[in-house]
Amino acid sequence: MKVRAIGAAFFVGMLLCGSAAPARGAASAAGELPNGSFEQTREGRPKAWRTQRWGGDGQFELSPVARAGQYSASIVSTDGGDVGWTVQASVEPFARYRLSGWIKTEDVRTTTGRGALLNLHNLQPVATRALTGTNDWTRVEVEFETAELDVVQINCLFGGWGLATGRAWYDDLRLELLSPAPSGPLTIAIDAARTGPPISPYVYGQFIEHLGRCIYGGIWAEMLEDRKFFAAVGAKDSPWQPIGSADAVSMVRQDAFVGEHAPLIVLDGERGGIMQAGLGLVEGKTYVGRVWLAGTDELEPVQISLAWGAAPDARQTVTAEPVTNEYARTALKFTARASTDDGRLEIAATGRGRLRVGTVSLMPADNVQGMRADTLTLLKELDSPVYRWPGGNFVSGYDWRDGIGDRDRRPPRKNPAWSGVEHNDFGLDEFLTLCRELKTEPYIAVNSGLGDVQSAVDELLYANGGPDTAPGRLRAANGHAEPYRVKHWGIGNEMYGHWQLGHMPLDQYIEKHNRFADALRQADPSILLVAVGDAGPWSEGMMQRCADHMDLISEHFYRGSQPGLASHVRQIPAAVRHKSEAHRRYRQAFDSLRGKDIRIALDEWNYWYGPHEFGELGTRYFLKDALGIAAGLHQMARDSDLYYMANYAQTVNVIGCIKTNKTAAAFETTGLVLKLYRAHFGALPVGVECSPRIDAMAAWTKDRQTLTVGVVNPTLAPAKIGLTVRGAKLAEAGVRWQIAGEDPLAFNDPTAPNRVRIEQADVAISDTLVVAPCSVTLFALPTE
């Protein structure tokens, strides 16, 4: 996972089966260029226009030098700039347009750029001719076809793919529709006899990382933050606060239970202790936990209370065993008598003496081996066949040995890649327990960033080794006698990126990867190894020089928000196809791949944009995102010969398909699509041709008794689609599942989990399919 999202869409003429009318909130009516004369102003700038810098410098002005009217838009650069004024304009998909405008220049000189021009940002290389030198007002124009786009970004560009100096003015831009999209009925033609390679079930995989609230606060049931006191009690970054005098609480290193220090409470006759607020409690629900305490015996009994209000009786209290100088464990059990999002856990005593607190834990009693029952229920419905763990950027600074053994004795660490604390409560054994609970396969990434080969081999042997290996004996001593037999192992994460701990040039990393691969295969020849890839020079180098040291190669992509429903949706299948096209070229070009079938593990893919409403990187997803994810699955089915695995990133909260609050969990719209397709989409893809305004794909079920057809309608109008099927005779009735709504920005939330839902209905099979506006529809059509 990159440090930040990739906001730009990848288009480049990806003519799959898809398009749409503009979504609500698009920049303008179709074909209307907002404020093309720059006469509408707001706070001294052209209304609707914004500025953008790709390189160098530039100054932007609303200028009184105008071809007509009062104003133009001006750009000046003295040291060289690649900059522009930019605006979004709605267009009709599959139509032809002319963009024109007037440009005036003064001493424009190019170094690496083109000059002053107009261009379309997301339809490269659509651009007018560029002006250099000094020119009076000059008309420029370019014609273009919109393909599947319903929104285009128009730039008044200065520099252009490089730098330029001087000054330019832009005025009177126009966007003219030359020819509309061809009209005609929507159609889907299926050749059921023309089948492709089976769709790998692993394309419905998931990815979880130690980041934000994906695991802690999402999957893991622990309710307390910083339960091992990584931060000092009372500090700004600590959730713990003193009870009574703040001076009575300090952090001491001597005899710390775990980590670098522990809270010491010194009492001189008064009541004192520590507390944590902000806990989510549900009336009638039971909570269990434990606390480790040590101290002097003159203290009065230590009381641990769970409070759900301010009244004296709005709490339950457990009295600890008399404390001694040695840490001792006290079990906790409470039942809340009211619901609140601001419950408190208090640890307090009265008297004279010293009290040390080791670790504290509190979980709902219905936790399943430490995991949240509500989240686990949804994960089981999701039914993902494989989970990748522990990262992501996190893995490149992670020591897996911190996450084994007694959970209360595992050291807390600063998260090496992200903000916050890594509690090490959820380690390798917990991950594999989760996989067994979900009946899914694990996929473990080893640390090839700051980690070394021996650590990776020891981790592999801890998971898979027998009692004849030291790591295997350690696993057994930790309560897991039988080997886990983990098959999928990834060597590193995004090692091509400057954001990655341990990043190094490709030539050096190739040697490092091969050393890791040789050692891991020697330790366990049965495993499948996934190498770090990134379509372009990095993947090319890895495929040429590491092909004998990998079974699969990973690829990642994220896409941001785009105005226009179809434009937003099309980003995902376009990115999927971009990766597969690159790897088809590699298979043709590289002798190292002759006779090999190294397929893609797309082990991070998703949309990534918007505010973090569910903790770090906890972005919300909308109905329009669900359409994109479905279209992405369609493209993986089309490219079933290349996609071995895909891992939606990430599963819970962090850009996740499930979101949680303190007491509830819900599917995001994207999670509904993954659940639906995993359960009901077929396994053997067939030939499909469809009208470009929709995206459709079809596949046989494993028994070849039912033809499944997925349809994405990225428009705000319902659609009747003519259906023809060759190579199979359909029965008279089938089933339809639908995820739809009139608002592309509809979303679910743990407080309102069913705004968007999967709707199932029986349908009569005919030569017409009917789909709702802004929808994902999956048909199961039995055959006779």
C-alpha positions, -999 to +999 in steps of 0.1 A: +000+000+000+014+034-010+016+062+015-011+081-002-038+073-028-032+076-065-058+102-075-054+102-113-075+078-134-059+056-160-080+057-192-061+057-225-090+046-246-101+015-226-131+006-247-147-021-226-185-025-224-193+007-205-204+043-204-230+065-188-249+097-187-235+123-163-239+116-126-255+140-102-231+168-094-212+167-127-194+199-137-219+211-164-246+200-187-233+177-215-212+197-239-212+229-219-178+243-209-182+262-176-172+298-178-152+294-210-150+332-214-137+338-179-162+366-173-177+350-142-155+357-113-153+349-076-128+365-052-107+377-080-104+344-099-123+327-127-154+309-113-153+271-118-117+270-128-089+259-105-051+258-109-028+228-112+009+224-111+027+194-126+062+208-124+082+240-120+065+273-111+039+296-124+017+325-114-020+326-122-041+357-128-075+369-138-062+393-164-079+425-179-061+416-212-090+400-230-099+391-266-135+399-258-153+410-227-134+421-196-112+392-186-090+363-197-070+337-177-033+343-176-002+323-167+033+336-163+065+317-155+100+331-151+119+300-141+100+274-161+066+258-154+044+230-164+011+244-150-025+251-161-059+264-155-083+234-154-120+227-154-143+197-156-169+195-184-196+169-189-199+153-223-219+126-240-201+093-241-191+080-275-197+113-291-174+136-312-165+171-300-145+201-309-125+220-283-115+255-294-102+287-278-079+317-282-044+321-269-021+351-268+016+347-259+045+369-249+080+356-252+071+320-245+101+298-247+103+261-242+130+241-224+115+206-222+078+215-228+056+224-257+044+260-250+009+274-246-019+251-256-053+235-247-055+198-239-078+171-224-062+157-193-079+123-193-078+117-231-042+117-240-028+127-264-057+151-273-042+186-275-042+216-297-011+229-314+012+248-290+022+284-294+057+297-286+073+331-290+051+362-291+016+359-308-015+381-309-048+363-302-046+330-321-074+304-325-065+268-317-087+237-319-088+200-316-114+174-323-118+143-302-141+113-294-152+108-258-151+070-258-168+059-226-162+091-207-190+113-195-167+140-180-134+154-194-108+177-178-099+206-200-066+224-194-053+258-204-018+244-204+015+262-201+046+241-206+030+207-213+049+175-206+078+197-197+087+233-188+083+267-205+089+304-196+071+336-206+034+346-204+002+334-220-035+345-220-064+322-227-099+333-236-132+323-252-130+285-250-158+265-266-168+229-265-190+219-295-208+186-301-200+176-336-218+142-337-237+124-309-232+089-299-248+063-322-283+055-310-298+021-309-310-006-285-287-020-259-276-056-265-257-084-249-246-113-271-233-144-254-215-173-270-218-200-243-198-225-263-167-202-264-152-206-230-120-192-214-097-206-187-115-210-154-118-180-131-096-184-101-116-183-069-087-164-054-097-132-073-122-128-044-093-125-019-089-100+009-060-081+025-056-070+061-028-048+074-018-035+108-030+000+100-057+022+115-087+003+126-084-026+102-074-051+129-075-033+162-109-017+164-121-037+135-114-074+136-099-078+170-123-075+199-100-055+224-119-024+236-091-007+254-066+015+236-029+013+245-036-015+270+001-020+276+009+017+283+031+025+254+024+062+261+026+078+295-007+080+314-020+116+311+001+124+280-015+139+250-013+107+230-025+084+258-061+073+263-055+068+300-060+096+325-053+098+363-080+094+389-074+119+417-041+137+419-022+137+386+010+139+406+003+105+421+007+088+387+041+084+371+057+060+346+086+038+359+110+015+340+120-006+369+099-038+371+078-029+341+055-057+332+059-054+295+074-027+272+096+001+285+076+014+315+045+009+336+022+032+356+031+036+392+004+051+415+016+064+449-012+070+474-010+089+507-045+082+521-065+095+492-082+076+464-063+074+432-057+054+400-062+055+363-091+054+339-100+051+302-132+066+288-149+065+254-158+028+256-188+015+236-212-005+258-245-022+250-272-027+276-274-062+288-241-073+272-214-089+292-177-079+290-147-099+302-111-091+307-081-091+330-056-069+348-021-075+361-014-056+394+014-054+419+020-032+449+024-028+486+002-047+510-009-017+531-032-006+502-069-011+506-083-035+481-080-023+445-113-019+427-117-022+389-150-007+378-169-005+345-191+026+344-218+035+320-229+068+335-221+094+362-245+082+389-229+062+417-250+031+408-241+033+371-212+009+374-201-026+383-170-033+403-146-062+407-123-062+437-088-075+430-070-100+451-048-084+477-018-070+458+018-082+465+052-072+452+048-097+424+024-091+395-008-111+398-037-115+374-073-106+383-101-118+360-128-092+351-164-097+343-191-070+340-226-067+325-236-032+313-270-019+325-272+008+299-259+016+264-233+043+259-204+054+237-186+069+267-182+040+291-153+040+315-129+015+330-114+026+363-086+011+383-084+027+417-074+022+453-075+040+486-050+041+514-013+045+516+012+027+494+023+020+459+003+003+430+018-008+397-004-017+367+009-042+342-015-048+313-053-045+311-077-061+287-115-058+281-135-075+254-172-084+248-178-118+262-191-130+229-157-126+212-145-156+192-110-164+202-103-127+205-122-115+174-153-094+173-184-115+168-202-089+146-172-084+123-166-121+121-203-127+111-198-104+081-164-119+072-181-153+070-207-139+047-180-124+025-165-159+022-132-147+009-110-177-001-077-161+008-064-134+031-031-116+027-013-104+059+004-085+077+011-058+050+014-036+032+040-011+042+038-024+077+056-056+069+088-039+059+094-029+095+077-057+113+094-084+134+070-113+135+086-126+167+071-097+185+036-112+178+040-147+193+037-161+228+018-148+258-002-118+245+001-098+277+039-102+275+043-091+239+060-057+236+041-027+222+059-009+194+054+022+174+038+012+141+068+012+117+049+025+087+017+042+099+006+062+129-003+048+163+009+018+183+013-018+173+000-037+203+013-071+190-019-087+203-027-100+168+002-119+155+009-149+133-010-174+154-040-151+157-040-145+119-040-182+112-067-188+139-088-162+120-082-180+087-093-213+103-124-197+118-133-183+083-123-215+065-100-195+043-064-198+031-036-176+045-012-157+024+017-143+045+042-116+033+077-118+049+098-087+056+123-082+028+125-045+036+144-042+069+142-079+075+167-106+067+166-140+051+170-160+084+141-142+100+119-150+070+130-187+070+123-189+108+088-174+102+081-200+075+093-228+098+072-215+127+042-218+105+050-250+086+079-267+104+078-300+123+091-308+157+125-314+142+129-276+137+135-250+165+107-227+152+083-256+149+090-266+186+084-230+196+051-230+178+041-262+197+052-246+230+029-217+222+000-241+220-001-250+183+013-285+179+004-291+143+020-272+114-003-247+097+009-257+062+007-221+047+010-223+010+012-187-003+042-166+007+049-131-005+085-118-005+081-081+005+057-053-004+061-025-029+099-025-027+100-003-058+086+026-037+106+053-020+080+052+008+089+016+016+113+008+045+144-009+030+137+004-005+166-001-028+174+001-066+160-027-087+193-043-094+201-047-057+166-059-049+166-086-076+196-101-058+179-098-025+147-114-037+165-143-052+183-150-019+150-149+000+134-172-026+162-198-025+162-200+013+124-202+016+121-229-010+149-249+006+131-247+039+098-258+023+097-267-014+058-270-013+052-233-010+042-208-038+062-176-038+048-142-048+074-116-060+070-078-058+059-063-091+049-030-106+040-029-143+067-011-160+105-012-155+103-029-121+081-058-132+101-061-164+134-065-144+118-089-120+104-111-148+137-111-167+159-119-138+138-136-111+115-158-132+131-189-118+126-176-082+088-169-082+055-186-089+034-154-090+041-117-093+021-091-074+007-059-088-011-030-070-034-002-080-057+024-064-079+049-080-095+081-068-128+099-074-138+111-108-167+134-116-192+116-138-206+082-130-192+063-160-158+080-157-156+070-121-167+034-127-144+028-157-112+035-138-112+001-121-116-022-151-092+000-171-066-004-144-071-042-143-067-044-181-036-022-180-019-047-158-029-077-179-019-060-211+016-053-197+020-089-187+009-102-221+037-081-236+062-095-211+052-131-221+059-122-257+091-103-251+111-121-225+129-154-231+130-159-193+092-166-194+092-192-221+075-223-208+064-206-176+030-194-165+037-167-139+003-151-133-007-119-115-015-117-078-033-083-077-029-083-040-040-047-035-067-030-055-095-006-047-107+030-048-090+053-023-103+088-018-123+109+006-121+119+043-110+093+070-143+088+087-134+054+103-100+061+116-067+063+097-074+058+060-110+049+069-127+062+038-164+057+030-176+040-001-207+048-022-229+030-047-208+043-076-178+025-061-197-008-060-203-005-098-166+000-103-156-030-082-181-052-102-167-040-135-133-048-122-143-084-114-158-086-150-124-076-164-106-102-143-130-128-157-121-116-192-084-120-183-088-152-164-057-166-181-036-141-162-052-134-128-045-160-103-054-139-072-068-105-063-069-091-028-093-063-021-075-038+001-084-036+029-111-057+045-122-037+075-124+001+081-091+010+063-104+016+028-124-014+037-155-033+024-167-036+060-170-007+084-174-008+122-181+016+150-176+007+187-205-017+189-217-026+153-205-036+119-219-032+083-211-040+047-200-012+025-214-011-010-182-026-023-185-055+002-220-063-011-206-067-046-177-089-034-201-110-014-226-113-043-201-123-070-182-147-047-215-165-039-232-165-073-210-156-103-199-185-124-165-201-127-160-206-165-161-174-185-177-173-219-176-150-249-196-118-245-202-088-267-222-059-254-232-023-262-206+001-250-229+020-227-230-010-202-205-035-189-214-071-191-197-105-185-210-140-183-197-174-169-209-209-165-213-223-130-189-252-123-216-278-132-223-260-165-260-261-157-265-224-151-253-193-171-246-163-149-246-128-164-233-097-146-244-063-158-231-029-147-254+000-157-234+032-150-262+055-160-291+072-141-317+056-164-331+021-163-322-001-193-338-028-214-312-049-229-317-074-258-302-108-249-290-134-274-274-166-263-257-191-286-244-225-275-270-230-248-308-232-244-321-213-214-349-225-192-380-204-186-372-189-151-341-177-133-329-156-104-318-119-103-297-102-076-295-064-077-276-037-060-291-004-072-303+031-063-311+065-077-283+082-059-247+072-069-236+086-035-258+063-014-239+045+013-242+021+042-230+028+078-229+007+110-257+029+123-277+024+090-265-008+074-293-014+048-295+018+028-279-002+000-286-039-001-287-070-023-322-076-035-331-110-048-361-119-071-372-146-094-374-136-131-389-150-162-362-156-188-368-139-222-348-122-249-347-090-228-329-082-195-341-052-175-317-035-151-322-005-128-304+028-129-270+030-113-269-007-107-250-040-105-273-069-115-264-106-115-286-130-133-285-168-128-301-184-159-305-222-158-303-242-190-325-270-202 
